[in-house]
Amino acid sequence: MNDDTKSDDTKSQKNTVRAAGRALDILLCFAAADSRLGLTEIARRVGLHKSTAHRLLATLETKGFVRREPDSDLYQLGWTILQLAGRVHHSDDMASVALPFMTRLRDDLGETISLYVRSHAERIRIQAIEGTQPVRRAANVGERFPLYIGASGKVLLAYLSAGEFATLETAGAFPPDVALADLHRQLRSVRNRGYAVSKEEREVGAAAVSAPVRDRLGNTVAALSVSGPVNRYDVQAIARFATACRETADAISRALA
């Protein structure tokens, strides 16, 4: 193989990777949007020319990842997404194993209960049970949030190895305005107490308590959280929520093991 051929192959591979990344960016548009999006809006959100977005959408449509409404430029997620989502619960039973424990915790406390796992520099809600209080936190499965804010994110960060944390730093997971010394102090506190507390960090008026869920080897694989309006999270309530959250997280851990 001559140098020109190698160069062409390398260029082709880079183009393929870039196209795959852009296609995934298009799909992620629907995670934080209404159920339908127009071609112009999709192109704007992912920073592509409309012609490029249209070609990628056409490919996604042929594979069933998106559906285009007849005689319009409106798109929505396709049935292939549901097929893949169904396989998540078959291949990883954490969400289904945790569900009855989370339901009991919700019934005991009346607050919204969520289960998060780490995905690179983000946390993803993989299971949720909304609270029974008239005023409660909405919790949509599949939502993504940064790791460095919120009780669940700090639980997932607190039990990373030094190498994993350094990798996140190198990858730019923390914005320049995040004081890493203060973040490390908070994470040490999480490890000492065995749970994390946040008040109005990600959302005004909201508070949460979170505890780690571990696998049979003791590795933290998820974060269980109790969340609700901040005015219900006084010192006594936090202590009660933290105890209940830790006990339920431990019970889920035993079930997973």
Residue pairs with C-beta under 8 A, 6 or more apart in sequence:
1 9
19 56
22 46
22 48
22 52
22 56
23 56
23 59
23 60
25 46
26 42
26 46
26 53
26 56
26 57
26 60
26 66
27 60
27 65
27 66
27 77
27 81
29 37
29 42
29 45
29 46
30 37
30 76
30 77
31 142
31 143
31 144
32 143
33 45
35 76
35 77
36 69
36 74
36 75
36 76
37 45
37 74
37 75
37 76
38 73
38 74
38 75
39 50
39 53
39 54
39 57
39 73
39 75
40 50
40 73
42 53
42 57
42 75
43 49
43 50
43 52
43 53
46 53
48 56
57 66
57 68
57 75
60 66
60 78
61 67
61 68
61 75
61 78
63 78
63 80
64 78
64 79
64 80
64 83
65 77
65 78
65 80
65 81
66 75
66 76
66 77
66 78
67 75
67 76
67 77
67 78
67 79
68 74
68 75
69 75
69 76
88 95
88 126
89 95
89 96
94 115
94 117
94 126
94 127
94 213
94 221
94 222
94 256
95 115
95 126
95 127
97 252
97 255
97 256
98 115
98 127
98 213
98 222
98 224
98 252
98 255
99 127
99 129
101 248
101 251
101 252
101 255
102 113
102 115
102 127
102 128
102 129
102 224
102 248
103 113
103 129
104 248
105 113
105 129
105 224
105 226
105 244
105 245
105 248
106 112
106 113
106 129
106 130
106 131
106 132
107 132
108 244
109 131
109 226
109 240
109 241
109 244
110 131
110 132
110 133
111 131
111 133
111 136
111 137
111 226
111 227
111 228
111 232
111 241
112 128
112 129
112 130
112 131
112 136
112 137
112 138
112 139
112 226
112 227
112 228
113 128
113 129
113 131
113 224
113 225
113 226
113 227
114 125
114 127
114 128
114 129
114 139
114 152
114 224
114 225
114 227
115 125
115 126
115 127
115 128
115 213
115 222
115 223
115 224
115 225
116 123
116 124
116 125
116 126
116 152
116 153
116 156
116 210
116 222
116 223
116 225
117 123
117 124
117 126
117 156
117 221
117 222
117 223
118 124
118 147
118 156
119 144
120 168
120 171
120 173
121 146
121 147
121 168
121 171
121 173
122 144
122 145
122 146
122 147
123 144
123 145
123 146
123 147
123 150
123 152
123 153
123 156
123 223
124 142
124 143
124 144
125 139
125 140
125 141
125 142
125 143
125 145
126 141
126 142
126 222
127 141
128 139
128 140
128 141
129 139
130 136
130 137
130 138
130 139
131 137
131 228
133 228
133 232
135 228
135 229
136 228
136 229
137 206
137 227
137 228
137 229
139 227
145 152
145 153
145 202
146 153
146 173
146 202
147 153
147 154
147 156
147 157
147 168
147 173
148 154
148 157
148 173
148 174
148 175
148 178
148 183
149 198
149 201
149 202
150 198
150 201
150 202
150 208
150 210
151 195
151 196
151 197
151 198
151 208
151 209
151 210
151 223
151 225
151 227
152 196
152 208
152 210
152 223
152 224
152 225
153 223
154 186
154 187
154 190
154 196
154 198
154 210
155 190
155 195
155 196
155 210
155 211
155 212
155 220
155 223
156 212
156 220
156 222
156 223
157 165
157 183
157 187
158 187
158 188
158 190
158 191
158 196
158 212
158 220
159 191
159 212
159 219
159 220
160 168
168 174
169 180
174 180
174 183
186 196
190 196
193 242
194 211
194 212
194 246
195 209
195 210
195 211
195 242
195 245
195 246
196 209
196 210
196 211
196 223
197 207
197 208
197 209
197 210
197 233
197 238
197 242
198 207
198 208
198 210
199 207
199 230
199 233
200 206
200 207
200 230
205 229
205 230
205 231
206 227
206 228
206 229
206 230
207 227
207 228
207 229
207 230
207 232
207 233
208 225
208 226
208 227
208 228
209 225
209 226
209 227
209 233
209 238
209 241
209 242
209 245
210 223
210 224
210 225
210 226
210 245
211 223
211 224
211 242
211 245
211 246
211 248
211 249
211 250
212 220
212 222
212 223
212 224
212 249
213 220
213 221
213 222
213 223
213 224
213 249
213 252
213 253
213 256
214 220
214 221
214 253
214 256
215 221
215 253
215 256
215 257
216 256
216 257
221 256
222 252
224 245
224 248
224 249
224 252
225 245
226 241
226 244
226 245
233 241
